[in-house]
Amino acid sequence: MSKPHFGEDTLNWVWNRCVNDAFIKSAAAGSLGYLGTRFFMKQSKSLFGASWPIYLTVGMALGLAWHNCEREFQNALTIPCEDTKVKKSKINVSEEWL
């Protein structure tokens, strides 16, 4: 899918990418946290006793998704400038260095 050309469509496209990114990352991290809890933690008698790895991994995933979303919005909201020509400096190299 190509990027849209209008501003409203661009923001909608970026917003959809951010929501999808957060959902996918939190689901994957939650499942990894659950597997880590089941394989590496001792069984607790309480329901939420050994669930801190799930909360930790989901929190880290949402933090990463937030950071990616901020970067996506900053890139989407920048105004493209005209191409500027960069002056290249000429380096004088004598022939004995060649």
N, CA and C of each residue as an Amber inpcrd file, in Angstrom:
protein
   294
   0.8430000  -1.1690000   0.0000000   0.0000000   0.0000000   0.0000000
   0.8870000   1.2290000   0.0000000   0.6300000   2.1420000  -0.9040000
   1.4420000   3.3450000  -0.9910000   0.9140000   4.4020000  -0.0300000
   1.7750000   5.3580000   0.2880000   1.3810000   6.4240000   1.1870000
   0.4020000   7.3650000   0.4860000  -0.5980000   7.8680000   1.2170000
  -1.5380000   8.8040000   0.6140000  -0.9150000  10.1840000   0.4330000
  -1.5590000  11.0040000  -0.3910000  -0.9850000  12.3070000  -0.7230000
  -1.5750000  13.4510000   0.0930000  -2.7990000  13.3400000   0.5620000
  -3.4250000  14.4200000   1.3110000  -3.0960000  14.3060000   2.7900000
  -3.1170000  15.4500000   3.4890000  -2.7230000  15.4780000   4.8870000
  -3.6080000  14.6390000   5.7880000  -4.9360000  14.7210000   5.6040000
  -5.8540000  13.9620000   6.4490000  -5.6850000  12.4650000   6.2200000
  -5.4860000  12.0970000   4.9680000  -5.2900000  10.6770000   4.6710000
  -3.9800000  10.1680000   5.2470000  -2.9710000  11.0200000   5.2450000
  -1.6710000  10.6350000   5.8100000  -1.7870000  10.4020000   7.3050000
  -2.4840000  11.3070000   8.0120000  -2.6380000  11.1380000   9.4540000
  -3.4740000   9.9010000   9.7770000  -4.5000000   9.6430000   8.9790000
  -5.3060000   8.4440000   9.1840000  -4.4740000   7.1860000   8.9500000
  -3.6390000   7.2040000   7.9300000  -2.7770000   6.0710000   7.6140000
  -1.7790000   5.8160000   8.7450000  -1.1880000   6.8930000   9.2670000
  -0.2150000   6.7550000  10.3560000  -0.9200000   6.2690000  11.6230000
  -2.1060000   6.8000000  11.9070000  -2.8480000   6.3760000  13.0890000
  -3.1690000   4.8850000  13.0250000  -3.6020000   4.4030000  11.8660000
  -3.8910000   2.9810000  11.7060000  -2.6450000   2.1300000  11.9010000
  -1.5140000   2.5920000  11.3780000  -0.2600000   1.8610000  11.5820000
   0.1140000   1.8070000  13.0580000  -0.1000000   2.9010000  13.7800000
   0.2450000   2.9420000  15.2000000  -0.6230000   1.9880000  16.0180000
  -1.9260000   1.9770000  15.7420000  -2.8240000   1.0880000  16.4840000
  -2.4960000  -0.3730000  16.1810000  -2.2650000  -0.6840000  14.9270000
  -1.9160000  -2.0560000  14.5670000  -0.5900000  -2.4770000  15.1850000
   0.3830000  -1.5810000  15.1900000   1.6880000  -1.8760000  15.7740000
   1.5570000  -2.1430000  17.2710000   0.7850000  -1.3090000  17.9600000
   0.6020000  -1.5000000  19.4010000  -0.1190000  -2.8090000  19.6940000
  -1.1270000  -3.1380000  18.9060000  -1.8670000  -4.3750000  19.1380000
  -0.9940000  -5.6030000  18.8960000  -0.2510000  -5.6050000  17.8080000
   0.5810000  -6.7670000  17.4810000   1.6950000  -6.9440000  18.5030000
   2.3480000  -5.8350000  18.8660000   3.4480000  -5.9460000  19.8320000
   2.9540000  -6.3650000  21.2020000   1.8110000  -5.8280000  21.6490000
   1.3250000  -6.1980000  22.9810000   0.8300000  -7.6440000  23.0150000
   0.2190000  -8.1080000  21.9240000  -0.2200000  -9.5080000  21.8880000
   0.9770000 -10.4570000  21.8940000   1.9930000 -10.1520000  21.1090000
   3.1810000 -11.0100000  21.0820000   3.9080000 -10.9810000  22.4230000
   4.0310000  -9.7980000  23.0110000   4.7270000  -9.6960000  24.2930000
   3.9310000 -10.3670000  25.4050000   2.6180000 -10.2400000  25.3570000
   1.7890000 -10.9080000  26.3660000   1.9090000 -12.4130000  26.2920000
   1.9480000 -12.9380000  25.0790000   2.0930000 -14.3890000  24.9510000
   3.4790000 -14.8450000  25.3900000   4.5050000 -14.0650000  25.0830000
   5.8490000 -14.4240000  25.5650000   5.9420000 -14.3210000  27.0790000
   5.3090000 -13.3150000  27.6500000   5.2770000 -13.2020000  29.1050000
   4.5370000 -14.3450000  29.7570000   3.4500000 -14.7760000  29.1300000
   2.7060000 -15.9270000  29.6520000   3.5510000 -17.1970000  29.6000000
   4.2180000 -17.4100000  28.4720000   5.0820000 -18.5970000  28.3670000
   6.2240000 -18.5270000  29.3720000   6.7970000 -17.3590000  29.5580000
   7.8510000 -17.2090000  30.5540000   7.3570000 -17.4840000  31.9570000
   6.1340000 -17.0500000  32.2340000   5.5500000 -17.3130000  33.5480000
   5.3280000 -18.8060000  33.7580000   4.8170000 -19.4740000  32.7610000
   4.5100000 -20.9000000  32.9040000   5.7700000 -21.7630000  32.9760000
   6.8020000 -21.4070000  32.2370000   7.9930000 -22.2520000  32.1970000
   9.0130000 -21.9400000  33.2970000   9.1320000 -20.6790000  33.6860000
  10.2190000 -20.3030000  34.5850000   9.7790000 -19.8900000  35.9860000
   8.4960000 -19.7130000  36.2080000   8.0400000 -19.2760000  37.5270000
   7.3990000 -20.4400000  38.2760000   7.5250000 -20.3830000  39.5810000
   6.8930000 -21.3870000  40.4250000   5.3920000 -21.1020000  40.4660000
   4.5810000 -22.1350000  40.4840000   3.1310000 -21.9460000  40.4980000
   2.7260000 -21.2540000  41.7920000   1.9460000 -20.2040000  41.6280000
   1.4730000 -19.4430000  42.7690000   0.0250000 -19.8260000  43.0660000
  -0.3650000 -19.7400000  44.3360000  -1.7350000 -20.0970000  44.7030000
  -2.7150000 -18.9970000  44.3010000  -2.2570000 -17.7750000  44.2470000
  -3.1590000 -16.6920000  43.8620000  -3.2460000 -16.5910000  42.3380000
  -4.2830000 -15.9430000  41.8830000  -4.5170000 -15.8520000  40.4470000
  -3.4900000 -14.9480000  39.7590000  -3.1330000 -13.8360000  40.3930000
  -2.1990000 -12.8810000  39.7910000  -0.8350000 -12.8950000  40.4590000
  -0.4660000 -13.9750000  41.1120000   0.7740000 -14.0230000  41.8730000
   2.0220000 -13.9620000  41.0180000   2.0670000 -14.7260000  39.9500000
   3.2700000 -14.7700000  39.1310000   3.0180000 -14.1990000  37.7410000
   2.1770000 -13.1840000  37.6610000   1.8540000 -12.6220000  36.3510000
   2.6290000 -11.3410000  36.0500000   3.5940000 -10.9890000  36.8880000
   4.3300000  -9.7500000  36.6220000   5.1240000  -9.7970000  35.3170000
   5.6260000 -10.9580000  34.8390000   6.3060000 -10.9340000  33.5370000
   5.3820000 -10.5550000  32.3890000   4.1090000 -10.9140000  32.4870000
   3.1520000 -10.5460000  31.4480000   2.9830000  -9.0340000  31.4260000
   2.7780000  -8.4450000  32.6070000   2.6100000  -6.9930000  32.6720000
   3.8710000  -6.2590000  32.2260000   5.0140000  -6.7950000  32.5910000
   6.2730000  -6.1600000  32.2160000   6.4800000  -6.1750000  30.7040000
   6.2660000  -7.3170000  30.0750000   6.4920000  -7.4050000  28.6350000
   5.4570000  -6.6090000  27.8480000   4.2090000  -6.6030000  28.2880000
   3.1900000  -5.8050000  27.6040000   3.4900000  -4.3190000  27.7700000
   3.9400000  -3.9140000  28.9260000   4.3100000  -2.5140000  29.1400000
   5.4720000  -2.0830000  28.2700000   6.4700000  -2.9610000  28.1470000
   7.6010000  -2.6250000  27.2700000   7.1580000  -2.5710000  25.8160000
   6.2790000  -3.4630000  25.4150000   5.7970000  -3.4600000  24.0330000
   4.9990000  -2.1930000  23.7370000   4.1620000  -1.7700000  24.6710000
   3.3940000  -0.5400000  24.4570000   4.3040000   0.6810000  24.4450000
   5.3690000   0.6620000  25.2370000   6.3340000   1.7570000  25.2040000
   7.0620000   1.8400000  23.8730000   7.4410000   0.6930000  23.3340000
   8.0770000   0.6770000  22.0090000   7.1160000   1.1350000  20.9260000
   5.8570000   0.7170000  21.0260000   4.8620000   1.1400000  20.0380000
   4.6240000   2.6470000  20.1360000   4.6210000   3.1840000  21.3510000
   4.4550000   4.6310000  21.5370000   5.6130000   5.3880000  20.8950000
   6.8160000   4.9190000  21.1100000   7.9920000   5.5730000  20.5310000
   7.9420000   5.5270000  19.0020000   7.6070000   4.3850000  18.4410000
   7.4970000   4.2720000  16.9880000   6.3910000   5.1660000  16.4470000
   5.3060000   5.2770000  17.1910000   4.1890000   6.1120000  16.7590000
   4.5810000   7.5900000  16.7580000   5.2910000   8.0230000  17.7860000
   5.7650000   9.4130000  17.8100000   6.6580000   9.7040000  16.6130000
   7.5600000   8.7930000  16.3050000   8.4590000   8.9900000  15.1720000
   7.6960000   9.0050000  13.8510000   6.7050000   8.1260000  13.7150000
   5.8970000   8.0940000  12.4920000   5.1380000   9.4020000  12.3070000
   4.5510000   9.9390000  13.3950000   3.8140000  11.1920000  13.2800000
   4.7440000  12.3650000  12.9810000   5.9350000  12.3650000  13.5670000
   6.8770000  13.4400000  13.2670000   7.3060000  13.3990000  11.8090000
   7.5310000  12.2130000  11.2800000   7.9090000  12.0990000   9.8770000
   6.7510000  12.4440000   8.9530000   5.5210000  12.1350000   9.3700000
   4.3650000  12.4020000   8.5210000   4.0060000  13.8810000   8.4960000
   4.3020000  14.5860000   9.5770000   3.9050000  15.9840000   9.6680000
   4.9690000  16.9620000   9.1910000   6.1060000  16.4750000   8.7740000
   7.1260000  17.3840000   8.2640000   6.7620000  17.8260000   6.8600000
   7.1050000  19.0560000   6.5720000   6.8330000  19.6010000   5.2450000
   8.0390000  19.3090000   4.3750000   7.8310000  18.6510000   3.2620000
   8.9820000  18.3650000   2.3980000   9.5230000  19.6520000   1.7820000
  10.7890000  19.8520000   1.9300000  11.4430000  21.0440000   1.3930000
  11.9250000  20.7720000  -0.0250000  12.1980000  21.8410000  -0.7140000
  12.7620000  21.6870000  -2.0460000  14.1860000  21.1560000  -1.9210000
  14.5960000  20.4550000  -2.9260000  15.9530000  19.9290000  -2.9130000
  16.9380000  21.0860000  -2.9940000  17.8760000  21.0980000  -2.1200000
  18.9030000  22.1270000  -2.1320000  20.1900000  21.5090000  -2.6450000
  20.8930000  22.2960000  -3.3790000  22.1600000  21.8070000  -3.9110000
  23.2570000  22.0360000  -2.8840000  23.9780000  21.0080000  -2.6280000
  25.0740000  21.0800000  -1.6790000  26.3440000  21.3360000  -2.4720000
  27.0520000  22.3810000  -2.0560000  28.3060000  22.6950000  -2.7330000
  29.3790000  21.7430000  -2.2390000  29.9920000  21.0880000  -3.1650000
  31.0730000  20.1700000  -2.8160000  32.3810000  20.9410000  -2.8390000
  33.1300000  20.7590000  -1.8070000  34.4210000  21.4370000  -1.7580000
  35.4330000  20.6480000  -2.5810000  36.2110000  21.3790000  -3.2860000
  37.2460000  20.7260000  -4.0930000  38.4760000  20.5090000  -3.2360000
  38.9780000  19.3210000  -3.3190000  40.1700000  18.9830000  -2.5520000
  41.3400000  19.0010000  -3.5030000  42.3070000  19.8130000  -3.1740000
  43.5090000  19.8790000  -3.9970000  44.4950000  18.8000000  -3.5490000
  44.6960000  17.8620000  -4.4020000  45.6060000  16.7760000  -4.0930000
  46.7490000  16.8610000  -5.1060000  47.9220000  16.9070000  -4.5720000
  49.0540000  16.9520000  -5.4960000  49.2730000  15.5730000  -6.0980000
  49.9730000  15.5280000  -7.1620000  50.1490000  14.2790000  -7.8880000
  51.0290000  13.2740000  -7.1680000  51.8040000  13.7400000  -6.2320000
  52.6470000  12.7800000  -5.5240000  51.8250000  11.9160000  -4.5660000
  50.5960000  12.3060000  -4.2210000  49.7520000  11.4900000  -3.3740000
  48.9470000  10.4780000  -4.1910000  48.8800000  10.6180000  -5.4710000
  48.0820000   9.7140000  -6.2830000  48.7770000   8.4450000  -6.5470000
